[in-house]
Amino acid sequence: MTEQNINFLTDSTDTESETEDVVCTIVDLAGNEEQIQAESFVDLRFQCAQRLQTYTPCISLHDPNGMIVTDLNWFSVTGAATNITLRVIHDTARLDEMKRWHVEDWKTSIKKYLYLKDRSIFDVIDLCASSDDIIYLKRFSFRAATMSKLLDMMYELFQSGCISDECLGSAFIDACQYDDCDLLEFFMEHGIDVKTSIGEIALVNACSNGYTDVVQLIVKHNCDISGPVGNNALCGATARGHTDVVRTLVELSVDITTEIGNRALYIATCNHRKDIMSYFLQNGVILQKEWRERVCDKVLKKENEDLHLIFLEYNALESNINNINNINNIDIT
């Protein structure tokens, strides 16, 4: 049987008859039939080429005589027939080759197909991968789909039953690097409990990256920010200078009138986060002796006059200023 070798994408100068009703029936791997109706053989060839992209990467398209259809010009040599049936068949040579792949070969191929948003690689895994590798490869695919934010593929892989709690948690941590509420919502709807330590990781990550909407989503799902979790989140947002996240945390119940407010103000001072310093001082942070001395050391002894002016505005260092001024001879008037 001779395979024709004319490029699928080449619209050659062959003379082909134009027909108003050119019909082609494609029979897929499961025996399902799809009828394609086109205005001409050119249009029919284009539509068939598009359909081939929806199948696995190891199939071929055969005509009723068993000839492999690999080129657009195949339709010209069929004559003037206007009703053609083509059948999708597994390319056994390609399948045999893929059955010899190692895990690293599979991983490379999975990344390529997911980059193209092509889910057909999952079918090939079922057909060709060893039984020992299938679960691992589907879990790898799930994490790769997460990193590419391919929610449809994530759902399909989750439904396969191969995704363990450990894999789900690891993928959730991967997802936390994105400012994507839909992506994180998927995990929370499929078993991730943000009231556990994994929620703390997600919250602190979101705060450190300035993802205000994600912070609100995680708290909405009952992540407790009244204790150490909220404290760590506040300090992370403060250090990175994410004023909107700081405001959100305070509005959501992180109490900055306690020691955590002192700690966060000190962190803001060390990192020159002036807007956040002002926000804390405006909203009830009163420095206790230990923290006041630390702040004075940063602000006054090191002569950070711009930061000093912020504290002067709120009289926040009043009890320490005189002694330190005598040491450093700083004019604070």
C-alpha positions as CSV (number, residue, x, y, z in Angstrom):
1,M,0.0,0.0,0.0
2,T,1.6,3.3,-1.0
3,E,1.3,6.3,1.2
4,Q,1.0,9.6,-0.6
5,N,3.4,12.3,0.5
6,I,1.9,15.7,-0.4
7,N,2.0,18.2,2.4
8,F,-1.3,18.5,4.3
9,L,-1.0,22.3,4.5
10,T,-0.1,22.9,0.8
11,D,-2.9,24.1,-1.5
12,S,-1.4,22.9,-4.7
13,T,-2.4,23.9,-8.2
14,D,-4.1,20.6,-9.0
15,T,-7.3,20.8,-11.0
16,E,-10.1,19.7,-8.9
17,S,-13.8,19.9,-9.5
18,E,-15.8,22.3,-7.5
19,T,-19.1,20.9,-6.1
20,E,-21.8,22.5,-4.1
21,D,-22.5,19.5,-1.9
22,V,-19.3,17.6,-1.0
23,V,-19.9,15.3,1.9
24,C,-17.4,13.3,4.0
25,T,-18.2,11.0,6.9
26,I,-15.4,10.5,9.5
27,V,-15.6,7.4,11.7
28,D,-13.6,7.9,14.9
29,L,-11.8,5.4,17.0
30,A,-15.0,4.6,19.0
31,G,-17.0,4.0,15.9
32,N,-18.9,7.4,16.2
33,E,-19.6,9.0,12.9
34,E,-19.3,12.7,12.1
35,Q,-20.6,14.1,8.8
36,I,-18.8,17.0,7.3
37,Q,-20.5,19.0,4.5
38,A,-18.4,21.4,2.5
39,E,-18.9,23.8,-0.4
40,S,-15.9,22.4,-2.3
41,F,-13.1,19.9,-2.1
42,V,-10.8,22.6,-1.0
43,D,-13.1,23.4,1.9
44,L,-13.5,19.7,2.7
45,R,-9.8,19.1,2.8
46,F,-9.4,22.0,5.2
47,Q,-12.2,20.8,7.5
48,C,-10.7,17.2,7.6
49,A,-7.3,18.6,8.4
50,Q,-8.9,20.5,11.3
51,R,-10.6,17.3,12.6
52,L,-7.4,15.3,12.6
53,Q,-6.0,17.8,15.1
54,T,-8.6,16.7,17.6
55,Y,-7.4,13.1,17.7
56,T,-4.5,11.5,19.4
57,P,-1.0,12.1,17.9
58,C,-0.7,8.4,16.9
59,I,-3.6,7.9,14.4
60,S,-4.0,7.9,10.7
61,L,-7.0,8.5,8.4
62,H,-7.9,5.7,6.0
63,D,-10.1,5.7,2.9
64,P,-12.5,2.8,2.1
65,N,-9.7,1.1,0.2
66,G,-7.4,1.2,3.2
67,M,-5.2,3.9,1.7
68,I,-3.7,6.3,4.3
69,V,-4.9,9.8,3.8
70,T,-2.0,12.0,4.7
71,D,-2.3,14.9,2.2
72,L,-4.8,17.4,1.1
73,N,-4.5,16.4,-2.5
74,W,-5.8,12.9,-1.7
75,F,-9.3,14.3,-2.4
76,S,-8.4,15.1,-6.0
77,V,-7.4,11.5,-6.8
78,T,-10.7,10.2,-5.5
79,G,-12.3,11.5,-8.6
80,A,-15.7,13.2,-8.6
81,A,-17.1,11.3,-5.6
82,T,-19.1,13.6,-3.4
83,N,-19.8,11.2,-0.5
84,I,-16.6,9.8,1.1
85,T,-16.2,7.8,4.2
86,L,-12.9,8.0,6.1
87,R,-11.9,6.0,9.1
88,V,-9.6,7.0,12.0
89,I,-7.2,4.2,12.8
90,H,-4.4,3.8,15.2
91,D,-1.0,4.2,13.7
92,T,0.5,0.9,15.1
93,A,4.1,1.8,14.2
94,R,3.9,5.0,16.2
95,L,2.2,3.3,19.1
96,D,4.9,0.7,19.2
97,E,7.5,3.4,19.3
98,M,5.8,5.2,22.2
99,K,5.5,2.0,24.2
100,R,9.3,2.0,24.3
101,W,9.5,5.5,25.8
102,H,11.1,6.1,29.2
103,V,9.4,8.3,31.8
104,E,11.5,11.3,30.8
105,D,10.4,10.9,27.2
106,W,6.8,11.0,28.4
107,K,7.3,14.1,30.5
108,T,8.9,16.0,27.6
109,S,5.9,15.1,25.4
110,I,3.4,15.9,28.1
111,K,4.9,19.4,28.5
112,K,4.8,19.9,24.7
113,Y,1.2,18.9,24.3
114,L,0.0,20.9,27.3
115,Y,1.8,24.0,26.0
116,L,-0.3,23.5,22.8
117,K,-3.4,23.0,25.1
118,D,-3.8,19.6,23.4
119,R,-5.3,17.0,25.8
120,S,-4.8,14.1,23.3
121,I,-1.6,13.1,25.1
122,F,-3.8,11.7,27.9
123,D,-5.3,9.1,25.5
124,V,-1.8,8.1,24.4
125,I,-0.7,7.6,28.0
126,D,-3.6,5.1,28.5
127,L,-2.7,3.3,25.2
128,C,1.1,3.2,25.4
129,A,2.5,3.8,28.9
130,S,3.3,0.9,31.2
131,S,0.8,0.2,33.9
132,D,3.4,1.1,36.5
133,D,3.9,4.6,34.9
134,I,0.3,5.6,34.1
135,I,-0.6,6.9,37.5
136,Y,2.7,8.8,37.9
137,L,2.3,10.3,34.4
138,K,-1.2,11.5,35.1
139,R,-0.2,13.1,38.3
140,F,2.7,14.8,36.5
141,S,0.2,15.9,33.9
142,F,-2.1,17.3,36.6
143,R,0.7,19.4,38.0
144,A,1.8,20.5,34.6
145,A,-1.8,21.4,33.7
146,T,-2.0,23.4,36.9
147,M,1.1,25.4,36.1
148,S,-0.4,26.2,32.7
149,K,-3.8,27.0,34.3
150,L,-5.7,24.5,32.1
151,L,-8.8,24.0,34.2
152,D,-10.6,21.7,31.8
153,M,-7.6,19.3,31.7
154,M,-7.2,19.5,35.4
155,Y,-10.8,18.5,35.9
156,E,-10.5,15.6,33.4
157,L,-7.3,14.3,35.2
158,F,-9.0,14.6,38.6
159,Q,-11.9,12.6,37.4
160,S,-9.6,9.8,36.3
161,G,-9.2,8.9,40.0
162,C,-5.4,9.0,39.8
163,I,-4.8,12.2,41.7
164,S,-3.8,11.5,45.3
165,D,-4.3,13.9,48.2
166,E,-0.5,14.5,48.2
167,C,-0.5,15.3,44.5
168,L,-3.5,17.6,44.9
169,G,-1.8,19.5,47.8
170,S,1.5,19.8,45.8
171,A,-0.4,21.2,42.8
172,F,-2.3,23.6,45.0
173,I,1.0,25.0,46.3
174,D,2.1,25.3,42.6
175,A,-1.1,27.2,41.9
176,C,-0.5,29.7,44.8
177,Q,2.1,31.5,42.7
178,Y,-0.6,32.8,40.5
179,D,-3.1,35.6,41.1
180,D,-5.9,33.4,39.8
181,C,-9.0,32.9,42.0
182,D,-10.6,30.5,39.5
183,L,-7.6,28.2,39.7
184,L,-7.5,28.2,43.5
185,E,-11.3,27.8,43.7
186,F,-10.9,24.5,41.8
187,F,-8.7,23.1,44.5
188,M,-10.9,24.2,47.3
189,E,-13.9,22.6,45.6
190,H,-12.0,19.4,45.1
191,G,-10.7,18.7,48.6
192,I,-8.2,21.3,49.7
193,D,-9.0,22.6,53.2
194,V,-7.5,26.0,53.8
195,K,-8.1,25.7,57.5
196,T,-5.1,23.4,57.7
197,S,-1.4,24.2,57.3
198,I,-1.7,24.2,53.5
199,G,-4.0,27.2,53.8
200,E,-1.4,29.1,55.8
201,I,1.1,28.5,53.0
202,A,-1.3,29.7,50.5
203,L,-2.3,32.8,52.5
204,V,1.3,33.9,53.3
205,N,2.3,33.3,49.6
206,A,-0.7,35.4,48.4
207,C,0.1,38.2,50.9
208,S,3.8,38.2,50.0
209,N,2.9,38.5,46.3
210,G,0.2,41.2,46.8
211,Y,-2.7,39.1,45.6
212,T,-5.5,40.9,47.4
213,D,-8.4,39.0,45.7
214,V,-6.7,35.6,46.5
215,V,-6.3,36.7,50.2
216,Q,-10.0,37.5,50.3
217,L,-10.9,34.1,48.7
218,I,-8.8,32.1,51.2
219,V,-10.3,33.9,54.2
220,K,-13.7,33.4,52.7
221,H,-13.1,29.7,52.8
222,N,-12.5,29.9,56.6
223,C,-8.8,30.2,56.9
224,D,-8.3,31.5,60.4
225,I,-6.2,34.8,60.4
226,S,-6.9,35.7,64.0
227,G,-3.7,34.1,65.3
228,P,-0.2,33.2,64.1
229,V,-1.4,32.6,60.5
230,G,-2.7,36.2,60.2
231,N,0.4,37.5,61.9
232,N,2.8,35.8,59.4
233,A,0.6,37.0,56.5
234,L,0.7,40.6,57.8
235,C,4.4,40.6,58.2
236,G,4.9,39.1,54.7
237,A,2.7,41.7,53.1
238,T,4.4,44.5,55.1
239,A,7.9,43.4,54.2
240,R,7.0,43.4,50.4
241,G,5.2,46.7,50.6
242,H,1.8,45.5,49.6
243,T,-0.3,48.2,51.2
244,D,-3.7,47.0,49.8
245,V,-3.1,43.5,51.3
246,V,-2.2,45.0,54.7
247,R,-5.4,47.0,54.6
248,T,-7.4,43.9,53.6
249,L,-5.9,41.8,56.4
250,V,-6.7,44.5,59.0
251,E,-10.3,44.8,57.6
252,L,-10.6,41.0,57.8
253,S,-9.8,41.0,61.5
254,V,-6.0,40.9,62.0
255,D,-5.6,43.0,65.2
256,I,-2.7,45.4,64.8
257,T,-3.3,46.9,68.3
258,T,-1.5,43.9,69.7
259,E,2.2,43.0,69.6
260,I,1.8,41.9,66.0
261,G,1.2,45.6,65.1
262,N,4.4,46.5,66.8
263,R,6.3,43.8,64.9
264,A,4.8,44.8,61.6
265,L,5.5,48.5,62.1
266,Y,9.1,47.6,62.9
267,I,9.3,45.5,59.7
268,A,7.8,48.4,57.7
269,T,10.4,50.7,59.2
270,C,13.3,48.4,58.4
271,N,12.1,48.1,54.8
272,H,11.2,51.8,54.3
273,R,7.5,51.1,53.7
274,K,6.4,54.6,54.4
275,D,2.7,54.2,53.3
276,I,2.4,51.2,55.5
277,M,4.1,52.9,58.5
278,S,1.6,55.8,58.2
279,Y,-1.3,53.3,57.9
280,F,-0.3,51.5,61.1
281,L,0.2,54.7,63.1
282,Q,-3.1,56.1,61.9
283,N,-4.9,52.9,62.9
284,G,-4.0,52.3,66.4
285,V,-0.5,50.9,66.5
286,I,1.2,52.2,69.7
287,L,4.8,51.1,70.1
288,Q,5.6,49.3,73.4
289,K,9.0,50.0,75.0
290,E,10.9,47.1,73.5
291,W,9.7,47.8,70.0
292,R,10.0,51.6,70.4
293,E,13.7,51.2,71.3
294,R,14.3,49.0,68.2
295,V,12.6,51.5,66.0
296,C,14.6,54.3,67.5
297,D,17.7,52.5,66.8
298,K,16.7,52.1,63.1
299,V,15.3,55.6,62.6
300,L,17.3,58.0,64.9
301,K,20.7,56.5,65.4
302,K,21.0,55.8,61.6
303,E,19.6,59.2,60.8
304,N,16.8,58.1,58.6
305,E,15.2,61.6,58.6
306,D,12.3,60.7,56.2
307,L,11.2,57.9,58.4
308,H,11.8,60.0,61.4
309,L,9.3,62.6,60.2
310,I,6.6,60.0,59.9
311,F,7.0,59.0,63.6
312,L,7.2,62.7,64.6
313,E,3.8,63.3,62.9
314,Y,2.2,60.8,65.2
315,N,4.4,61.4,68.3
316,A,5.2,57.7,68.2
317,L,8.7,57.9,69.6
318,E,8.3,60.8,71.9
319,S,9.5,59.1,75.1
320,N,12.8,58.0,73.4
321,I,13.6,61.0,71.3
322,N,15.3,63.3,73.9
323,N,17.9,60.7,75.0
324,I,18.8,59.6,71.5
325,N,19.0,63.2,70.3
326,N,21.5,64.0,72.9
327,I,23.6,61.0,71.7
328,N,23.4,61.9,68.0
329,N,22.8,65.6,68.0
330,I,19.9,65.3,65.6
331,D,17.8,68.3,65.1
332,I,14.2,67.2,65.2
333,T,12.5,70.6,65.1
